[in-house]
């Protein structure tokens, strides 16, 4: 696999899901135990074959199919900001904030130099919306103790 997806997801993104597996160029995750929903993350292609400018996230239900899709662009999350600055690439220029699997013989993966911090934060926020943590049980309410009346002076009679 020219994209080296396993290393990208494990080394660059360092996601901490309950369970996940990388199959081909996609990550499948069960972010929460006992939830039927799954999260699929793969590379979002551009109009060019073998060129990707972000990640595509999909929430999948086993019976209803895809419930939601989001695209997280590398440029929007600063993933290749340092790499592209070193190459003299600016936004709008060919090759800016993209990865290409055209050079399968390179010793470096196409995402070499990526900073996954912004993407990781966005993925975690997305996952928290679709897979909120289970509510923690609140302690049972204790009845409010009624103050004991203090004996006062005896009532007057006339």
C-alpha atoms as a printed R data frame, in Angstrom:
    type eleno elety resid chain resno       x      y      z
1   ATOM     1    CA   UNK     A     1   0.000  0.000  0.000
2   ATOM     2    CA   UNK     A     2   1.602  3.163 -1.186
3   ATOM     3    CA   UNK     A     3  -0.143  5.363  1.386
4   ATOM     4    CA   UNK     A     4   1.216  3.450  4.396
5   ATOM     5    CA   UNK     A     5  -2.168  3.864  6.094
6   ATOM     6    CA   UNK     A     6  -1.255  1.832  9.169
7   ATOM     7    CA   UNK     A     7   1.649  4.133 10.016
8   ATOM     8    CA   UNK     A     8  -0.388  7.253  9.201
9   ATOM     9    CA   UNK     A     9  -3.240  6.326 11.536
10  ATOM    10    CA   UNK     A    10  -1.008  4.896 14.275
11  ATOM    11    CA   UNK     A    11   1.958  7.306 14.183
12  ATOM    12    CA   UNK     A    12   0.548 10.604 12.902
13  ATOM    13    CA   UNK     A    13  -2.987 10.621 14.289
14  ATOM    14    CA   UNK     A    14  -2.471  8.482 17.423
15  ATOM    15    CA   UNK     A    15  -6.220  8.054 17.949
16  ATOM    16    CA   UNK     A    16  -7.439  6.434 21.150
17  ATOM    17    CA   UNK     A    17 -10.608  4.575 20.229
18  ATOM    18    CA   UNK     A    18 -12.070  1.675 22.205
19  ATOM    19    CA   UNK     A    19 -11.417 -0.714 19.282
20  ATOM    20    CA   UNK     A    20 -10.195 -0.184 15.746
21  ATOM    21    CA   UNK     A    21  -8.727 -1.984 12.770
22  ATOM    22    CA   UNK     A    22  -7.014 -0.711  9.651
23  ATOM    23    CA   UNK     A    23  -8.109 -2.469  6.497
24  ATOM    24    CA   UNK     A    24  -6.490 -1.315  3.284
25  ATOM    25    CA   UNK     A    25  -6.347  2.470  3.399
26  ATOM    26    CA   UNK     A    26  -9.244  2.862  5.863
27  ATOM    27    CA   UNK     A    27  -9.578  2.812  9.629
28  ATOM    28    CA   UNK     A    28 -12.723  1.234 11.093
29  ATOM    29    CA   UNK     A    29 -13.438  2.066 14.710
30  ATOM    30    CA   UNK     A    30 -15.866  1.258 17.481
31  ATOM    31    CA   UNK     A    31 -15.253  4.386 19.559
32  ATOM    32    CA   UNK     A    32 -17.539  3.193 22.322
33  ATOM    33    CA   UNK     A    33 -18.386 -0.258 23.699
34  ATOM    34    CA   UNK     A    34 -21.905 -1.592 23.097
35  ATOM    35    CA   UNK     A    35 -22.719  0.946 20.368
36  ATOM    36    CA   UNK     A    36 -23.945 -0.305 16.991
37  ATOM    37    CA   UNK     A    37 -22.398  2.725 15.287
38  ATOM    38    CA   UNK     A    38 -18.992  2.530 13.640
39  ATOM    39    CA   UNK     A    39 -16.618  5.197 12.391
40  ATOM    40    CA   UNK     A    40 -14.767  4.813  9.087
41  ATOM    41    CA   UNK     A    41 -11.855  7.130  8.286
42  ATOM    42    CA   UNK     A    42 -10.154  7.081  4.906
43  ATOM    43    CA   UNK     A    43  -8.272  9.463  2.657
44  ATOM    44    CA   UNK     A    44 -10.405 12.011  0.772
45  ATOM    45    CA   UNK     A    45  -9.443 11.974 -2.913
46  ATOM    46    CA   UNK     A    46  -9.117 15.046 -5.102
47  ATOM    47    CA   UNK     A    47 -10.091 14.993 -8.771
48  ATOM    48    CA   UNK     A    48  -6.642 13.589 -9.568
49  ATOM    49    CA   UNK     A    49  -6.066  9.861 -9.316
50  ATOM    50    CA   UNK     A    50  -3.837  9.016 -6.351
51  ATOM    51    CA   UNK     A    51  -3.996 12.488 -4.764
52  ATOM    52    CA   UNK     A    52  -5.638 13.192 -1.395
53  ATOM    53    CA   UNK     A    53  -6.287 16.488  0.347
54  ATOM    54    CA   UNK     A    54  -7.820 15.342  3.608
55  ATOM    55    CA   UNK     A    55  -9.622 12.639  5.509
56  ATOM    56    CA   UNK     A    56 -13.206 11.475  5.027
57  ATOM    57    CA   UNK     A    57 -15.073 10.435  8.176
58  ATOM    58    CA   UNK     A    58 -18.257  8.387  7.986
59  ATOM    59    CA   UNK     A    59 -20.572  7.246 10.754
60  ATOM    60    CA   UNK     A    60 -22.041  3.886  9.788
61  ATOM    61    CA   UNK     A    61 -25.038  2.052 11.242
62  ATOM    62    CA   UNK     A    62 -25.231 -1.696 10.502
63  ATOM    63    CA   UNK     A    63 -28.834 -1.517  9.265
64  ATOM    64    CA   UNK     A    64 -29.270  2.077  8.099
65  ATOM    65    CA   UNK     A    65 -25.902  2.502  6.359
66  ATOM    66    CA   UNK     A    66 -24.023  5.810  6.297
67  ATOM    67    CA   UNK     A    67 -25.570  8.315  8.706
68  ATOM    68    CA   UNK     A    68 -23.105 11.170  8.243
69  ATOM    69    CA   UNK     A    69 -20.012 12.094  6.264
70  ATOM    70    CA   UNK     A    70 -17.480 14.816  7.037
71  ATOM    71    CA   UNK     A    71 -14.361 15.867  5.148
72  ATOM    72    CA   UNK     A    72 -11.418 17.225  7.127
73  ATOM    73    CA   UNK     A    73  -9.005 19.022  4.779
74  ATOM    74    CA   UNK     A    74  -5.291 18.902  5.520
75  ATOM    75    CA   UNK     A    75  -5.012 22.616  4.699
76  ATOM    76    CA   UNK     A    76  -7.696 23.545  7.244
77  ATOM    77    CA   UNK     A    77  -5.904 21.730 10.065
78  ATOM    78    CA   UNK     A    78  -2.279 22.687  9.354
79  ATOM    79    CA   UNK     A    79  -1.264 19.093  8.659
80  ATOM    80    CA   UNK     A    80   1.407 19.928  6.079
81  ATOM    81    CA   UNK     A    81   2.104 23.561  6.948
82  ATOM    82    CA   UNK     A    82   5.765 23.016  7.896
83  ATOM    83    CA   UNK     A    83   6.452 20.568  5.073
84  ATOM    84    CA   UNK     A    84   5.000 22.881  2.430
85  ATOM    85    CA   UNK     A    85   6.735 25.965  3.826
86  ATOM    86    CA   UNK     A    86  10.058 24.127  3.553
87  ATOM    87    CA   UNK     A    87   9.204 23.272 -0.079
88  ATOM    88    CA   UNK     A    88   8.239 26.860 -0.845
89  ATOM    89    CA   UNK     A    89   4.608 25.942 -1.504
90  ATOM    90    CA   UNK     A    90   1.864 28.409 -0.689
91  ATOM    91    CA   UNK     A    91  -1.907 27.915 -0.543
92  ATOM    92    CA   UNK     A    92  -3.378 27.581 -4.011
93  ATOM    93    CA   UNK     A    93  -0.198 26.154 -5.537
94  ATOM    94    CA   UNK     A    94  -0.095 22.667 -7.023
95  ATOM    95    CA   UNK     A    95   0.918 20.170 -4.352
96  ATOM    96    CA   UNK     A    96   0.002 22.331 -1.356
97  ATOM    97    CA   UNK     A    97  -1.501 20.366  1.563
98  ATOM    98    CA   UNK     A    98  -1.959 17.142 -0.411
99  ATOM    99    CA   UNK     A    99  -0.432 13.707 -0.415
100 ATOM   100    CA   UNK     A   100   0.146 11.679 -3.528
101 ATOM   101    CA   UNK     A   101   0.764  7.989 -3.923
102 ATOM   102    CA   UNK     A   102   2.353  8.471 -7.347
103 ATOM   103    CA   UNK     A   103   5.869  7.843 -6.047
104 ATOM   104    CA   UNK     A   104   5.474  4.316 -4.699
105 ATOM   105    CA   UNK     A   105   9.255  3.774 -4.879
106 ATOM   106    CA   UNK     A   106  10.140  6.609 -2.486
107 ATOM   107    CA   UNK     A   107  11.747  5.620  0.808
108 ATOM   108    CA   UNK     A   108   9.482  8.105  2.653
109 ATOM   109    CA   UNK     A   109   5.714  7.716  2.923
110 ATOM   110    CA   UNK     A   110   3.748 10.405  1.041
111 ATOM   111    CA   UNK     A   111   2.625 11.988  4.306
112 ATOM   112    CA   UNK     A   112   6.150 12.350  5.679
113 ATOM   113    CA   UNK     A   113   6.405 15.569  7.717
114 ATOM   114    CA   UNK     A   114   2.722 15.622  8.668
115 ATOM   115    CA   UNK     A   115   1.547 17.163 11.935
116 ATOM   116    CA   UNK     A   116  -1.574 15.307 13.051
117 ATOM   117    CA   UNK     A   117  -2.457 17.517 16.017
118 ATOM   118    CA   UNK     A   118  -5.191 19.551 14.296
119 ATOM   119    CA   UNK     A   119  -6.713 16.525 12.571
120 ATOM   120    CA   UNK     A   120  -6.681 14.486 15.784
121 ATOM   121    CA   UNK     A   121  -8.506 17.252 17.655
122 ATOM   122    CA   UNK     A   122 -11.144 17.559 14.903
123 ATOM   123    CA   UNK     A   123 -11.648 13.776 14.744
124 ATOM   124    CA   UNK     A   124 -12.041 13.577 18.520
125 ATOM   125    CA   UNK     A   125 -14.622 16.392 18.484
126 ATOM   126    CA   UNK     A   126 -16.532 14.680 15.681
127 ATOM   127    CA   UNK     A   127 -16.436 11.336 17.503
128 ATOM   128    CA   UNK     A   128 -17.625 12.920 20.768
129 ATOM   129    CA   UNK     A   129 -20.696 14.245 18.968
130 ATOM   130    CA   UNK     A   130 -21.646 10.875 17.475
131 ATOM   131    CA   UNK     A   131 -20.316  8.717 20.296
132 ATOM   132    CA   UNK     A   132 -20.850 10.707 23.507
133 ATOM   133    CA   UNK     A   133 -19.422  9.177 26.656
134 ATOM   134    CA   UNK     A   134 -21.989  7.327 28.733
135 ATOM   135    CA   UNK     A   135 -23.646  9.483 31.323
136 ATOM   136    CA   UNK     A   136 -22.254  8.951 34.763
137 ATOM   137    CA   UNK     A   137 -24.927  7.984 37.249
138 ATOM   138    CA   UNK     A   138 -25.704 10.689 39.710
139 ATOM   139    CA   UNK     A   139 -25.771  9.795 43.362
140 ATOM   140    CA   UNK     A   140 -29.303  9.239 44.573
141 ATOM   141    CA   UNK     A   141 -30.823 12.284 46.177
142 ATOM   142    CA   UNK     A   142 -31.061 12.203 49.945
143 ATOM   143    CA   UNK     A   143 -34.224 13.563 51.473
144 ATOM   144    CA   UNK     A   144 -33.744 16.941 53.021
145 ATOM   145    CA   UNK     A   145 -33.771 16.604 56.747
146 ATOM   146    CA   UNK     A   146 -36.502 18.631 58.344
147 ATOM   147    CA   UNK     A   147 -35.274 20.767 61.203
148 ATOM   148    CA   UNK     A   148 -36.530 19.578 64.547
149 ATOM   149    CA   UNK     A   149 -38.654 22.194 66.203
150 ATOM   150    CA   UNK     A   150 -37.119 23.755 69.260
151 ATOM   151    CA   UNK     A   151 -39.397 23.964 72.213
152 ATOM   152    CA   UNK     A   152 -40.420 27.481 72.835
153 ATOM   153    CA   UNK     A   153 -42.470 29.150 75.507
154 ATOM   154    CA   UNK     A   154 -45.813 27.585 76.257
155 ATOM   155    CA   UNK     A   155 -48.711 29.173 74.410
156 ATOM   156    CA   UNK     A   156 -50.700 31.682 76.427
157 ATOM   157    CA   UNK     A   157 -54.287 31.143 77.157
158 ATOM   158    CA   UNK     A   158 -56.739 33.871 78.119
